Amino acid sequence: MTHPCPWCLEPLSRAERKGAECPRCGRPLGDGNGGAMRQLDVRYDAVVAEQGRRFLRLMQVGTPVAALVSLLAPLVHWGGLVLISVPLLAVGHMLVLRLYLVYESRPLLGGRRRFFHRWLTRLALLWIGLPGYAFTAIPVAGALAGAAVFAGLSAGVHYYTLWSLGREKGRQPLTGWEKFLLVALVLGTIAVLAALAVLTLAVGFTLTKLYAWLAK
């Protein structure tokens, strides 16, 4: 099994990683505190600076675009299309954050912290993004709502990512509030989905009974 050198990214065997230096580039494989050097240790400052630049561009370009899309959204917010357009806005926002804002940062997190980061981001978009983007059905005022949701969620993900990177670099564990928040959001999501399923069944049963009564 091979692992890349955190400096030159050349693959190293398990035996080579136990050495003091990379046999390819000659740079140290230890962090000076008894731990192994990680890509996060090497690239932290550059990745933080790059994400900061991307965040500013996202605010300068993405927020006006979100406002424009939200301004045009009422044109398709009729009938069943509202059930499609609002999730599309939330999914599009999630893809922008993942593929543009944090695509360099999140892979540097440890496996467990990356899991929490991924799902807290998704659930935040579900609980805040979907209701927020639903306001884009309101002409004109919906543009302000769409821009505010886009900017607010993007800022939240940006700063949570930087905070997570800092704790990962310091080899600090997940906090209790992260665990509590994820569990609460998951349970809340399950409860809402269960309630919607029961409501759907109840409405379907009522309509069936009503149709049968009218058909007599």
ZIGIQUI-V901290 format. One record per residue. N is the residue number from 1. RES is the residue in one small letter. OMEGA is omega in whole degrees, -180 to 180 (none if undefined). NEAR is the number of other C-alpha atoms within 10 Angstrom. Layout:
n->N res->RES omega->OMEGA near->NEAR
n->N res->RES omega->OMEGA near->NEAR
//
This chain:
n->1 res->m omega->-178 near->7
n->2 res->t omega->176 near->12
n->3 res->h omega->-179 near->13
n->4 res->p omega->171 near->15
n->5 res->c omega->-178 near->24
n->6 res->p omega->-179 near->20
n->7 res->w omega->-174 near->19
n->8 res->c omega->178 near->13
n->9 res->l omega->175 near->12
n->10 res->e omega->-178 near->14
n->11 res->p omega->178 near->16
n->12 res->l omega->175 near->17
n->13 res->s omega->179 near->12
n->14 res->r omega->-180 near->11
n->15 res->a omega->-179 near->9
n->16 res->e omega->-180 near->17
n->17 res->r omega->178 near->20
n->18 res->k omega->179 near->13
n->19 res->g omega->-179 near->12
n->20 res->a omega->-177 near->13
n->21 res->e omega->175 near->15
n->22 res->c omega->180 near->22
n->23 res->p omega->-180 near->15
n->24 res->r omega->-175 near->14
n->25 res->c omega->176 near->12
n->26 res->g omega->-180 near->11
n->27 res->r omega->-173 near->14
n->28 res->p omega->178 near->17
n->29 res->l omega->177 near->21
n->30 res->g omega->-178 near->17
n->31 res->d omega->180 near->12
n->32 res->g omega->179 near->9
n->33 res->n omega->180 near->7
n->34 res->g omega->179 near->7
n->35 res->g omega->179 near->9
n->36 res->a omega->176 near->16
n->37 res->m omega->180 near->18
n->38 res->r omega->175 near->18
n->39 res->q omega->178 near->18
n->40 res->l omega->180 near->20
n->41 res->d omega->-176 near->16
n->42 res->v omega->-170 near->14
n->43 res->r omega->-172 near->15
n->44 res->y omega->-176 near->18
n->45 res->d omega->-179 near->10
n->46 res->a omega->-179 near->11
n->47 res->v omega->178 near->18
n->48 res->v omega->179 near->18
n->49 res->a omega->-180 near->11
n->50 res->e omega->179 near->15
n->51 res->q omega->176 near->21
n->52 res->g omega->178 near->16
n->53 res->r omega->180 near->12
n->54 res->r omega->179 near->16
n->55 res->f omega->179 near->23
n->56 res->l omega->178 near->12
n->57 res->r omega->179 near->13
n->58 res->l omega->179 near->21
n->59 res->m omega->-176 near->17
n->60 res->q omega->-177 near->12
n->61 res->v omega->-174 near->11
n->62 res->g omega->-178 near->19
n->63 res->t omega->175 near->21
n->64 res->p omega->178 near->18
n->65 res->v omega->178 near->17
n->66 res->a omega->178 near->22
n->67 res->a omega->-180 near->23
n->68 res->l omega->178 near->17
n->69 res->v omega->180 near->17
n->70 res->s omega->178 near->28
n->71 res->l omega->-180 near->22
n->72 res->l omega->-175 near->17
n->73 res->a omega->-179 near->26
n->74 res->p omega->179 near->19
n->75 res->l omega->180 near->11
n->76 res->v omega->-180 near->13
n->77 res->h omega->174 near->19
n->78 res->w omega->-179 near->12
n->79 res->g omega->-177 near->7
n->80 res->g omega->-177 near->9
n->81 res->l omega->178 near->11
n->82 res->v omega->178 near->17
n->83 res->l omega->-180 near->12
n->84 res->i omega->-173 near->11
n->85 res->s omega->-178 near->20
n->86 res->v omega->175 near->23
n->87 res->p omega->179 near->18
n->88 res->l omega->177 near->14
n->89 res->l omega->-180 near->22
n->90 res->a omega->179 near->23
n->91 res->v omega->177 near->17
n->92 res->g omega->178 near->12
n->93 res->h omega->180 near->19
n->94 res->m omega->180 near->21
n->95 res->l omega->178 near->12
n->96 res->v omega->-180 near->16
n->97 res->l omega->-175 near->19
n->98 res->r omega->-173 near->17
n->99 res->l omega->-179 near->10
n->100 res->y omega->-172 near->14
n->101 res->l omega->-170 near->24
n->102 res->v omega->-174 near->21
n->103 res->y omega->176 near->13
n->104 res->e omega->-173 near->15
n->105 res->s omega->-172 near->22
n->106 res->r omega->178 near->20
n->107 res->p omega->-180 near->12
n->108 res->l omega->178 near->20
n->109 res->l omega->175 near->20
n->110 res->g omega->-175 near->15
n->111 res->g omega->-177 near->11
n->112 res->r omega->180 near->10
n->113 res->r omega->177 near->18
n->114 res->r omega->177 near->18
n->115 res->f omega->180 near->13
n->116 res->f omega->180 near->17
n->117 res->h omega->-178 near->19
n->118 res->r omega->-174 near->13
n->119 res->w omega->174 near->14
n->120 res->l omega->177 near->21
n->121 res->t omega->-179 near->21
n->122 res->r omega->-178 near->16
n->123 res->l omega->175 near->15
n->124 res->a omega->177 near->16
n->125 res->l omega->179 near->24
n->126 res->l omega->-174 near->18
n->127 res->w omega->-178 near->13
n->128 res->i omega->-177 near->15
n->129 res->g omega->-178 near->24
n->130 res->l omega->177 near->18
n->131 res->p omega->-179 near->15
n->132 res->g omega->-180 near->20
n->133 res->y omega->176 near->26
n->134 res->a omega->179 near->22
n->135 res->f omega->178 near->20
n->136 res->t omega->175 near->28
n->137 res->a omega->-180 near->24
n->138 res->i omega->180 near->16
n->139 res->p omega->177 near->16
n->140 res->v omega->-179 near->16
n->141 res->a omega->178 near->14
n->142 res->g omega->178 near->24
n->143 res->a omega->177 near->26
n->144 res->l omega->179 near->21
n->145 res->a omega->180 near->22
n->146 res->g omega->179 near->29
n->147 res->a omega->-179 near->24
n->148 res->a omega->179 near->17
n->149 res->v omega->-180 near->25
n->150 res->f omega->-178 near->27
n->151 res->a omega->-178 near->19
n->152 res->g omega->180 near->16
n->153 res->l omega->178 near->18
n->154 res->s omega->179 near->24
n->155 res->a omega->179 near->16
n->156 res->g omega->179 near->12
n->157 res->v omega->180 near->22
n->158 res->h omega->-175 near->20
n->159 res->y omega->176 near->14
n->160 res->y omega->178 near->15
n->161 res->t omega->179 near->22
n->162 res->l omega->178 near->19
n->163 res->w omega->179 near->12
n->164 res->s omega->178 near->23
n->165 res->l omega->179 near->23
n->166 res->g omega->179 near->16
n->167 res->r omega->178 near->16
n->168 res->e omega->179 near->18
n->169 res->k omega->178 near->18
n->170 res->g omega->-180 near->10
n->171 res->r omega->179 near->10
n->172 res->q omega->-177 near->10
n->173 res->p omega->173 near->11
n->174 res->l omega->180 near->14
n->175 res->t omega->178 near->9
n->176 res->g omega->-178 near->8
n->177 res->w omega->176 near->9
n->178 res->e omega->-180 near->14
n->179 res->k omega->-180 near->12
n->180 res->f omega->-177 near->11
n->181 res->l omega->-180 near->13
n->182 res->l omega->180 near->18
n->183 res->v omega->-179 near->13
n->184 res->a omega->-180 near->12
n->185 res->l omega->179 near->17
n->186 res->v omega->180 near->15
n->187 res->l omega->178 near->12
n->188 res->g omega->179 near->13
n->189 res->t omega->179 near->15
n->190 res->i omega->-179 near->12
n->191 res->a omega->180 near->12
n->192 res->v omega->179 near->12
n->193 res->l omega->178 near->12
n->194 res->a omega->179 near->12
n->195 res->a omega->178 near->12
n->196 res->l omega->179 near->12
n->197 res->a omega->179 near->12
n->198 res->v omega->180 near->12
n->199 res->l omega->179 near->12
n->200 res->t omega->178 near->12
n->201 res->l omega->-179 near->12
n->202 res->a omega->179 near->12
n->203 res->v omega->179 near->12
n->204 res->g omega->179 near->12
n->205 res->f omega->180 near->12
n->206 res->t omega->180 near->12
n->207 res->l omega->178 near->12
n->208 res->t omega->179 near->12
n->209 res->k omega->-180 near->12
n->210 res->l omega->179 near->11
n->211 res->y omega->179 near->11
n->212 res->a omega->179 near->10
n->213 res->w omega->-180 near->9
n->214 res->l omega->-178 near->8
n->215 res->a omega->-180 near->7
n->216 res->k omega->none near->5
//
